[in-house]
Amino acid sequence: MTVIGSRGSALALWQARHVAARLEALGEETRIQIIKTSGDKIQDVPLAMAGGKGLFTKEIEEALLAGTIDLAVHSMKDLPAELPPGLTIAAIPEREDPRDALVGASLDSAGKVGTSSLRRAAQLRAFRGSLVIETLRGNVDTRLRKLDEGRYDAIVLAAAGLRRLGWQDRIREIIPVEIMCPAGGQGALAIETRADSGPARELARKLDHAETRAAVEAERAFLATMGGGCQVPIGAYARLEAGMIQLLAVVASPDGARILNGDHRGADPALVGAQLGRRLLDQGAREILDQVYSY
């Protein structure tokens, strides 16, 4: 019996059940254990002001290290670039669409847009300075309900989450990565286990998707170099072209007034991410991030 740790939201449970079904198809019995995280408990302030890295993973990782669960299923974008000692990403299954989606009014006509993400807000302001960006917290269904109540003209959500929950018909438009670079790891799942060569790690490895792993490792190497996670205005999107990794990245000031873009190509995911990260730091990203941390 493999015990899978997960948050209790509808999307997190979809992800955990998806992994459980994949494991059961391999002949493994599973059980899902719901764990409430710090990020789930904080609903009244923007995530960027709530403590930063590990908001949606810390308690689950503690359960992994304690041995009360065998593996954890996370949204990859929630997982900090640096893992606690003793833990590893045993598998990254094939990725869903990593892009952001607009629900409600179109990007050209929306006046008030809801999002909890500094990354999304900064890029929206850079695209159209007249947009009014307001904080939007809660699970996907809660955010959709607030939109339907008329609190916003549009909201931005990950396309992957909407598709996984069967709400793809709510998508008004997919935002091109040139306008809104996704969060590093968006659309991908992380199956985290203890770093020992135990049965859970070996079992999880069977679900790994090599192309997705290469792209995500490049994005996470960029994030690690920048020293940021999913709560800062950093975007990173990698894809494989003819066996080479093409990485696009962005660092933006919270007000959208300053935005740095870069791209890099290479064969080694870690090297591609680190080299692009160092280049953008040299070009002024360090000053932008210093501003974010005092925002």
LOLO-716438 format. One line per field, with one value per residue (C-alpha): residue number from 0; residue in one letter; x, y, z. Coordinates in steps of 0.2 Angstrom, whole numbers, plus 5000, padded with zeros to 4 digits. Layout:
<pts>
pos <- c(NUM,...)
code <- c(a,...)
u <- c(X,...)
v <- c(Y,...)
w <- c(Z,...)
</pts>
This chain:
<pts>
pos <- c(0,1,2,3,4,5,6,7,8,9,10,11,12,13,14,15,16,17,18,19,20,21,22,23,24,25,26,27,28,29,30,31,32,33,34,35,36,37,38,39,40,41,42,43,44,45,46,47,48,49,50,51,52,53,54,55,56,57,58,59,60,61,62,63,64,65,66,67,68,69,70,71,72,73,74,75,76,77,78,79,80,81,82,83,84,85,86,87,88,89,90,91,92,93,94,95,96,97,98,99,100,101,102,103,104,105,106,107,108,109,110,111,112,113,114,115,116,117,118,119,120,121,122,123,124,125,126,127,128,129,130,131,132,133,134,135,136,137,138,139,140,141,142,143,144,145,146,147,148,149,150,151,152,153,154,155,156,157,158,159,160,161,162,163,164,165,166,167,168,169,170,171,172,173,174,175,176,177,178,179,180,181,182,183,184,185,186,187,188,189,190,191,192,193,194,195,196,197,198,199,200,201,202,203,204,205,206,207,208,209,210,211,212,213,214,215,216,217,218,219,220,221,222,223,224,225,226,227,228,229,230,231,232,233,234,235,236,237,238,239,240,241,242,243,244,245,246,247,248,249,250,251,252,253,254,255,256,257,258,259,260,261,262,263,264,265,266,267,268,269,270,271,272,273,274,275,276,277,278,279,280,281,282,283,284,285,286,287,288,289,290,291,292,293,294)
code <- c(m,t,v,i,g,s,r,g,s,a,l,a,l,w,q,a,r,h,v,a,a,r,l,e,a,l,g,e,e,t,r,i,q,i,i,k,t,s,g,d,k,i,q,d,v,p,l,a,m,a,g,g,k,g,l,f,t,k,e,i,e,e,a,l,l,a,g,t,i,d,l,a,v,h,s,m,k,d,l,p,a,e,l,p,p,g,l,t,i,a,a,i,p,e,r,e,d,p,r,d,a,l,v,g,a,s,l,d,s,a,g,k,v,g,t,s,s,l,r,r,a,a,q,l,r,a,f,r,g,s,l,v,i,e,t,l,r,g,n,v,d,t,r,l,r,k,l,d,e,g,r,y,d,a,i,v,l,a,a,a,g,l,r,r,l,g,w,q,d,r,i,r,e,i,i,p,v,e,i,m,c,p,a,g,g,q,g,a,l,a,i,e,t,r,a,d,s,g,p,a,r,e,l,a,r,k,l,d,h,a,e,t,r,a,a,v,e,a,e,r,a,f,l,a,t,m,g,g,g,c,q,v,p,i,g,a,y,a,r,l,e,a,g,m,i,q,l,l,a,v,v,a,s,p,d,g,a,r,i,l,n,g,d,h,r,g,a,d,p,a,l,v,g,a,q,l,g,r,r,l,l,d,q,g,a,r,e,i,l,d,q,v,y,s,y)
u <- c(5000,5007,5001,4999,5000,4989,4981,4962,4957,4947,4962,4975,4964,4962,4981,4983,4969,4977,4994,4985,4976,4993,5000,4985,4987,5004,4997,5000,4987,4986,4977,4976,4979,4974,4986,4981,4995,4999,4994,4977,4974,4979,4965,4965,4982,4991,5002,5018,5015,5012,5029,5035,5042,5034,5017,5008,5021,5029,5017,5016,5035,5036,5024,5035,5051,5041,5036,5017,5015,5026,5025,5017,5009,5011,5008,5026,5025,5021,5037,5052,5067,5077,5070,5073,5087,5082,5068,5069,5057,5056,5045,5038,5023,5019,5014,4998,4997,5008,5001,4989,4971,4959,4941,4927,4930,4944,4961,4957,4940,4943,4944,4946,4956,4957,4973,4983,5000,5012,5019,5003,4999,5015,5014,4996,5001,5016,5004,4990,4993,4975,4970,4964,4972,4964,4968,4959,4962,4954,4952,4948,4929,4929,4938,4926,4911,4918,4919,4902,4896,4902,4917,4929,4928,4940,4951,4968,4970,4982,4975,4980,4970,4954,4956,4960,4944,4933,4931,4940,4924,4926,4942,4940,4957,4974,4987,5002,5018,5025,5013,5012,5027,5020,5027,5041,5034,5016,5006,5017,5015,5029,5029,5040,5048,5061,5078,5083,5081,5065,5050,5040,5054,5057,5038,5036,5050,5040,5028,5043,5042,5059,5054,5044,5058,5071,5060,5055,5073,5078,5064,5068,5087,5082,5072,5085,5098,5086,5083,5064,5049,5031,5026,5038,5036,5047,5041,5050,5045,5055,5051,5062,5065,5075,5083,5088,5080,5073,5070,5061,5061,5054,5057,5046,5044,5027,5020,5025,5035,5051,5052,5067,5065,5078,5080,5093,5096,5106,5107,5109,5094,5103,5116,5103,5093,5108,5116,5100,5097,5115,5113,5096,5104,5118,5105,5096,5085,5093,5087,5070,5069,5076,5061,5049,5056,5052,5035)
v <- c(5000,5017,5032,5048,5065,5079,5095,5095,5106,5099,5102,5094,5079,5077,5077,5064,5053,5054,5048,5035,5028,5027,5018,5006,5002,4996,4984,4995,4998,5017,5028,5047,5056,5075,5087,5105,5117,5135,5142,5134,5143,5160,5168,5186,5193,5191,5176,5186,5194,5178,5170,5165,5148,5132,5139,5124,5111,5112,5102,5088,5087,5086,5071,5063,5065,5058,5043,5045,5046,5037,5050,5067,5075,5093,5106,5109,5128,5127,5117,5128,5127,5120,5104,5100,5088,5070,5073,5071,5074,5055,5058,5072,5065,5072,5090,5099,5115,5127,5143,5155,5157,5172,5168,5181,5196,5197,5204,5219,5223,5219,5233,5224,5208,5196,5187,5182,5181,5195,5187,5188,5206,5213,5206,5212,5229,5229,5224,5237,5250,5254,5237,5237,5222,5216,5202,5185,5171,5154,5137,5137,5135,5149,5161,5156,5160,5177,5181,5175,5186,5201,5206,5206,5207,5193,5182,5173,5155,5141,5133,5116,5117,5122,5108,5095,5100,5100,5119,5121,5129,5143,5149,5165,5165,5157,5171,5169,5166,5182,5192,5182,5170,5156,5151,5139,5121,5127,5113,5100,5088,5084,5067,5069,5055,5052,5052,5035,5021,5015,5006,5022,5031,5016,5015,5034,5033,5023,5038,5050,5059,5063,5078,5086,5083,5091,5107,5108,5106,5121,5132,5127,5130,5147,5150,5143,5155,5170,5165,5166,5155,5155,5171,5183,5191,5178,5168,5153,5143,5129,5118,5105,5109,5096,5089,5106,5116,5133,5143,5159,5169,5186,5196,5211,5225,5223,5239,5232,5248,5238,5221,5210,5197,5184,5167,5154,5138,5122,5104,5103,5109,5115,5124,5133,5139,5144,5154,5163,5167,5174,5185,5193,5196,5205,5215,5222,5208,5209,5227,5222,5207,5218,5229,5214,5208,5226,5227)
w <- c(5000,4995,5004,4994,5002,4995,4998,5000,4985,4971,4959,4971,4974,4955,4953,4968,4960,4943,4950,4961,4945,4936,4950,4952,4934,4938,4951,4967,4980,4985,4998,4998,5014,5014,5023,5026,5022,5027,5010,5012,5029,5023,5013,5017,5011,4994,4994,4991,5008,5017,5019,5002,4998,5003,5008,4999,5002,5019,5030,5016,5015,5034,5033,5020,5031,5046,5036,5038,5019,5005,4991,4988,4973,4970,4957,4951,4952,4971,4974,4980,4969,4983,4992,5010,5013,5011,4998,4979,4964,4959,4944,4933,4923,4905,4906,4903,4894,4904,4899,4908,4903,4904,4910,4908,4897,4884,4887,4876,4884,4903,4915,4932,4933,4948,4952,4967,4957,4957,4941,4932,4939,4934,4916,4914,4919,4907,4893,4897,4910,4912,4919,4937,4945,4962,4973,4971,4982,4984,4975,4957,4960,4972,4960,4946,4958,4962,4944,4941,4955,4945,4956,4942,4923,4920,4930,4926,4930,4924,4908,4915,4931,4921,4909,4923,4932,4916,4915,4898,4891,4903,4895,4885,4878,4881,4884,4873,4882,4874,4884,4900,4903,4914,4931,4931,4932,4928,4921,4927,4942,4954,4963,4978,4989,5001,4993,4999,4986,4994,4985,4983,4974,4962,4959,4956,4943,4931,4929,4924,4907,4900,4889,4903,4915,4904,4901,4920,4926,4915,4922,4940,4937,4931,4947,4958,4951,4953,4971,4968,4968,4962,4973,4964,4947,4938,4923,4915,4900,4892,4877,4867,4849,4839,4855,4862,4876,4872,4888,4888,4905,4912,4927,4930,4943,4953,4944,4927,4923,4921,4913,4908,4895,4889,4881,4880,4870,4875,4878,4897,4907,4922,4912,4901,4916,4926,4912,4908,4926,4928,4912,4918,4935,4927,4916,4931,4938,4955,4958,4952,4964,4979,4975,4976,4993,5000,4991)
</pts>
